[in-house]
Amino acid sequence: GGGYKVKLKIGNACIDTPIKVRWEAPKDHNPEDFLAIYRVDAPDYFNMVELSGSSGQESGTVTFTKPKDEKSGNPRLPAVEGLYVVRYLRANDQRVMASSRELLATRCDGPAPTNEEIEKQQKRQER
């Protein structure tokens, strides 16, 4: 143990659905450390969850959920299609200690994207 890890339960998600994340950290991590969710190509996160109440624990799960009203400070979810990543940031210096694999957010109210469409999207991301 002793390392930092961020694991996504799933590799893709519908826009606006909760995203469950498992984290691992040293026992003596700061409970104000936080997980943040980013668009893969963006420098700033649009959402974060503190690991409050986690002192002395080496792992846990948090769920990014949609606030009932956007005014509450709860996490906001991917609202546009694309690739996202969740990172573990240290509270004291905002340093990224771990990153999850990429999460593909898609619209699920319409037809599900085909593999071809997903590949096209990923190629577009690479440019």
Rosetta silent file (secondary structure, phi, psi, omega in degrees, C-alpha in Angstrom):
SEQUENCE: GGGYKVKLKIGNACIDTPIKVRWEAPKDHNPEDFLAIYRVDAPDYFNMVELSGSSGQESGTVTFTKPKDEKSGNPRLPAVEGLYVVRYLRANDQRVMASSRELLATRCDGPAPTNEEIEKQQKRQER
SCORE:     score description
SCORE:     0.000 S_00000001
   1 L     0.000 -156.862  177.312    0.000    0.000    0.000 S_00000001
   2 L    91.500  -13.695 -179.046    1.050    3.568    0.555 S_00000001
   3 L   -94.450  170.091  175.494    0.342    4.706   -2.991 S_00000001
   4 L  -102.162  137.522  177.336   -2.361    6.904   -4.398 S_00000001
   5 E  -145.571  149.815  173.205   -4.853    5.475   -6.869 S_00000001
   6 E  -130.829  122.056 -177.596   -8.084    6.545   -8.517 S_00000001
   7 E  -123.693  130.573  175.243  -10.246    3.846  -10.074 S_00000001
   8 E   -89.815  141.414  177.112  -13.413    4.300  -12.061 S_00000001
   9 L   -70.918  -27.614 -174.946  -16.080    1.646  -11.736 S_00000001
  10 L  -136.876  157.517 -179.455  -16.984    2.127  -15.403 S_00000001
  11 L   -96.989  -11.258  173.738  -15.246    3.309  -18.570 S_00000001
  12 E  -145.970  160.426 -174.676  -18.202    5.206  -19.929 S_00000001
  13 E  -150.568  156.146  172.955  -21.184    7.015  -18.522 S_00000001
  14 E   -78.518  147.636  172.351  -24.299    8.814  -19.589 S_00000001
  15 L   -55.793  140.234  175.896  -24.262   12.575  -19.388 S_00000001
  16 L    67.575   17.765  173.273  -25.741   13.733  -16.065 S_00000001
  17 L  -107.268  149.084 -179.254  -25.539   10.342  -14.337 S_00000001
  18 L   -58.178  146.438 -179.525  -23.654    9.846  -11.062 S_00000001
  19 E  -120.767  121.475 -176.881  -20.060    8.637  -11.383 S_00000001
  20 E   -96.249  132.407 -175.257  -18.682    6.332   -8.726 S_00000001
  21 E  -131.035  135.438  174.396  -14.964    6.499   -7.994 S_00000001
  22 E  -103.851  136.134  178.605  -12.773    4.410   -5.716 S_00000001
  23 E  -122.185  155.387  171.668   -9.680    6.010   -4.245 S_00000001
  24 E  -133.403  142.587 -179.383   -6.647    4.713   -2.379 S_00000001
  25 L  -155.857  161.992  175.122   -4.223    6.811   -0.366 S_00000001
  26 L   -58.689  152.188 -178.692   -1.729    6.449    2.488 S_00000001
  27 L   -55.625  -34.956 -175.119   -3.352    6.104    5.918 S_00000001
  28 L   -92.265   22.781  178.201   -1.999    9.469    6.981 S_00000001
  29 L   -65.254  159.581  178.442   -3.437   11.386    4.010 S_00000001
  30 L   -79.786  123.766 -179.830   -5.151   14.690    4.694 S_00000001
  31 L   -64.701   -7.202  173.641   -8.951   14.203    4.820 S_00000001
  32 L   -89.415   -3.299  170.921   -9.193   17.539    2.998 S_00000001
  33 L   -54.724  158.308 -177.371   -7.535   15.947   -0.033 S_00000001
  34 E  -145.386  158.078  172.261  -10.043   15.800   -2.837 S_00000001
  35 E  -100.563  138.659 -178.858  -11.035   14.086   -6.038 S_00000001
  36 E  -131.907  147.305 -178.854  -11.719   16.352   -8.985 S_00000001
  37 E  -112.564  132.748 -175.396  -13.237   15.685  -12.367 S_00000001
  38 E  -125.106  152.885  158.425  -11.855   17.316  -15.512 S_00000001
  39 E   -71.770  141.117 -173.671  -12.515   17.329  -19.207 S_00000001
  40 L   -54.373  -36.989 -174.386   -9.437   15.551  -20.530 S_00000001
  41 L   -96.166   10.199 -176.588   -8.256   18.607  -22.474 S_00000001
  42 L  -106.445  142.658 -179.304   -9.077   21.225  -19.822 S_00000001
  43 L   -76.263  -23.640 -173.840   -6.622   22.592  -17.246 S_00000001
  44 L  -114.054  143.905  176.123   -9.240   23.177  -14.548 S_00000001
  45 L   -77.881  155.308  177.852  -11.626   20.821  -12.833 S_00000001
  46 L  -110.117    4.189 -173.964  -15.318   21.652  -12.842 S_00000001
  47 E  -164.445  142.972  176.166  -16.161   19.603   -9.832 S_00000001
  48 E  -148.076  157.614  175.354  -14.604   18.204   -6.699 S_00000001
  49 E  -133.338  124.758  175.461  -15.390   16.069   -3.657 S_00000001
  50 E   -76.211  149.816  178.051  -13.384   16.273   -0.448 S_00000001
  51 L   -88.130   45.706 -175.713  -12.474   13.024    1.266 S_00000001
  52 L   -63.268  143.598 -179.307  -13.914   14.354    4.502 S_00000001
  53 L    79.055   10.797 -175.071  -14.289   11.770    7.236 S_00000001
  54 L  -105.613    9.262 -174.695  -11.642    9.573    5.643 S_00000001
  55 L   -64.357  140.102 -178.461   -8.742   10.104    8.048 S_00000001
  56 L    81.622   -4.767  178.189   -6.987    6.866    8.939 S_00000001
  57 L   -99.777  147.855 -179.725   -8.554    5.062    5.979 S_00000001
  58 L   -99.177   -8.015 -179.927   -6.542    3.771    3.046 S_00000001
  59 E  -161.263  168.055  177.632   -9.404    3.630    0.577 S_00000001
  60 E   179.438  179.400  175.176  -12.993    4.538   -0.011 S_00000001
  61 E  -126.417  145.879  171.602  -15.523    5.437   -2.645 S_00000001
  62 E  -128.438  155.120  178.241  -17.053    8.749   -3.549 S_00000001
  63 E  -124.193  123.937  171.500  -19.831    9.448   -5.988 S_00000001
  64 E   -78.004  122.838 -179.345  -20.032   12.552   -8.109 S_00000001
  65 L  -125.483  165.547  179.256  -23.734   13.395   -8.210 S_00000001
  66 L   -85.567  132.196  178.699  -25.841   16.113   -9.730 S_00000001
  67 L   -66.290  148.426  179.676  -26.924   18.794   -7.269 S_00000001
  68 L   -66.071  -38.974  170.788  -30.648   19.055   -6.706 S_00000001
  69 L  -129.132  139.188 -172.960  -30.269   22.747   -7.348 S_00000001
  70 L   -60.772  -15.137 -178.912  -27.129   24.000   -9.045 S_00000001
  71 L   -70.956  -30.082 -178.328  -26.600   26.457   -6.178 S_00000001
  72 L   -68.668  152.878 -173.019  -25.634   23.736   -3.736 S_00000001
  73 L   -79.584   13.554 -178.188  -21.944   22.976   -3.725 S_00000001
  74 L   -67.414  160.424 -179.417  -22.423   19.366   -4.731 S_00000001
  75 L   -59.042  144.055  172.563  -20.507   17.944   -7.653 S_00000001
  76 L  -102.990  150.247 -173.319  -21.635   18.691  -11.136 S_00000001
  77 L  -103.500  163.028  175.252  -21.483   15.997  -13.779 S_00000001
  78 L   -52.329  127.096 -178.052  -20.228   15.919  -17.340 S_00000001
  79 L  -109.325  -11.708  177.409  -22.843   17.857  -19.302 S_00000001
  80 L  -125.885  153.274 -179.022  -21.290   17.508  -22.732 S_00000001
  81 L   -67.085  149.279  177.333  -20.091   14.449  -24.563 S_00000001
  82 E   147.860 -171.488 -177.413  -16.397   13.745  -24.495 S_00000001
  83 E   -98.836  137.602 -179.152  -13.579   12.284  -22.456 S_00000001
  84 E  -128.424  162.396  176.905  -13.192   13.045  -18.772 S_00000001
  85 E  -144.384  147.106  177.445  -10.699   12.058  -16.101 S_00000001
  86 E  -109.300  133.305 -178.477  -10.829   12.010  -12.299 S_00000001
  87 E  -124.308  149.510  175.062   -7.718   13.045  -10.377 S_00000001
  88 E   -95.072  121.326  178.895   -6.648   12.830   -6.742 S_00000001
  89 E  -115.362  138.112  176.323   -5.333   16.191   -5.552 S_00000001
  90 L   -77.000  137.027 -175.432   -3.461   16.892   -2.344 S_00000001
  91 L   -64.007  -41.195 -169.701   -5.111   19.582   -0.262 S_00000001
  92 L   -72.943  -32.114 -177.339   -1.951   21.413    0.789 S_00000001
  93 L  -130.652    8.710  178.447   -0.378   21.980   -2.643 S_00000001
  94 L    59.215   20.876 -178.646   -3.068   20.943   -5.169 S_00000001
  95 L   -76.922  138.012  177.713   -0.601   18.438   -6.584 S_00000001
  96 E   -77.507  119.253 -177.510   -2.112   15.654   -8.678 S_00000001
  97 E   -97.785  -23.831 -179.516   -1.204   12.379   -6.961 S_00000001
  98 E  -161.873  153.368  176.525   -3.135    9.983   -9.197 S_00000001
  99 E  -130.355  147.885  175.925   -5.383    9.962  -12.247 S_00000001
 100 L   -81.959  173.057  168.117   -8.106    7.583  -13.330 S_00000001
 101 L   -71.027  170.465 -177.702   -8.401    6.098  -16.770 S_00000001
 102 L   -74.918  145.308  178.697  -10.449    8.136  -19.204 S_00000001
 103 E  -114.646  127.717  178.021  -14.207    8.125  -18.944 S_00000001
 104 E   -95.357  118.014  177.393  -16.285    8.596  -22.083 S_00000001
 105 E   -97.696  130.529 -179.988  -19.471   10.553  -21.421 S_00000001
 106 E  -133.896  160.507  173.647  -22.225   10.150  -23.986 S_00000001
 107 L   -73.695  129.793 -179.572  -25.857   11.120  -24.377 S_00000001
 108 L  -111.333   -1.376  179.966  -27.993    8.200  -23.375 S_00000001
 109 L   -79.567  -25.365  175.284  -31.408    9.645  -24.019 S_00000001
 110 L   -93.520 -165.073  177.301  -30.919    9.130  -27.752 S_00000001
 111 L   -65.718  145.146  179.181  -29.595    6.006  -29.460 S_00000001
 112 L   -66.437  145.541 -179.865  -26.395    4.672  -27.925 S_00000001
 113 L   -69.036  146.783  175.334  -23.295    5.500  -29.954 S_00000001
 114 L   -79.149  165.032  177.084  -21.863    2.726  -32.085 S_00000001
 115 H   -57.848  -38.012  179.246  -18.273    1.630  -31.619 S_00000001
 116 H   -59.352  -43.879 -179.011  -17.437    3.421  -34.855 S_00000001
 117 H   -64.641  -39.471 -179.586  -18.791    6.678  -33.503 S_00000001
 118 H   -64.323  -42.952  179.250  -16.860    6.245  -30.280 S_00000001
 119 H   -62.696  -41.361  178.222  -13.653    5.594  -32.218 S_00000001
 120 H   -58.831  -43.347 -178.934  -14.270    8.661  -34.354 S_00000001
 121 H   -62.274  -41.781 -177.598  -14.716   10.718  -31.212 S_00000001
 122 H   -67.802  -37.791  177.223  -11.495    9.412  -29.749 S_00000001
 123 H   -62.066  -41.604  179.148   -9.591   10.175  -32.975 S_00000001
 124 H   -60.186  -39.449 -179.120  -10.963   13.696  -32.864 S_00000001
 125 H   -63.211  -30.635 -172.399   -9.706   14.013  -29.291 S_00000001
 126 H   -75.333  -24.297 -177.629   -6.195   13.003  -30.340 S_00000001
 127 L   -65.087    0.000    0.000   -5.699   15.846  -32.792 S_00000001
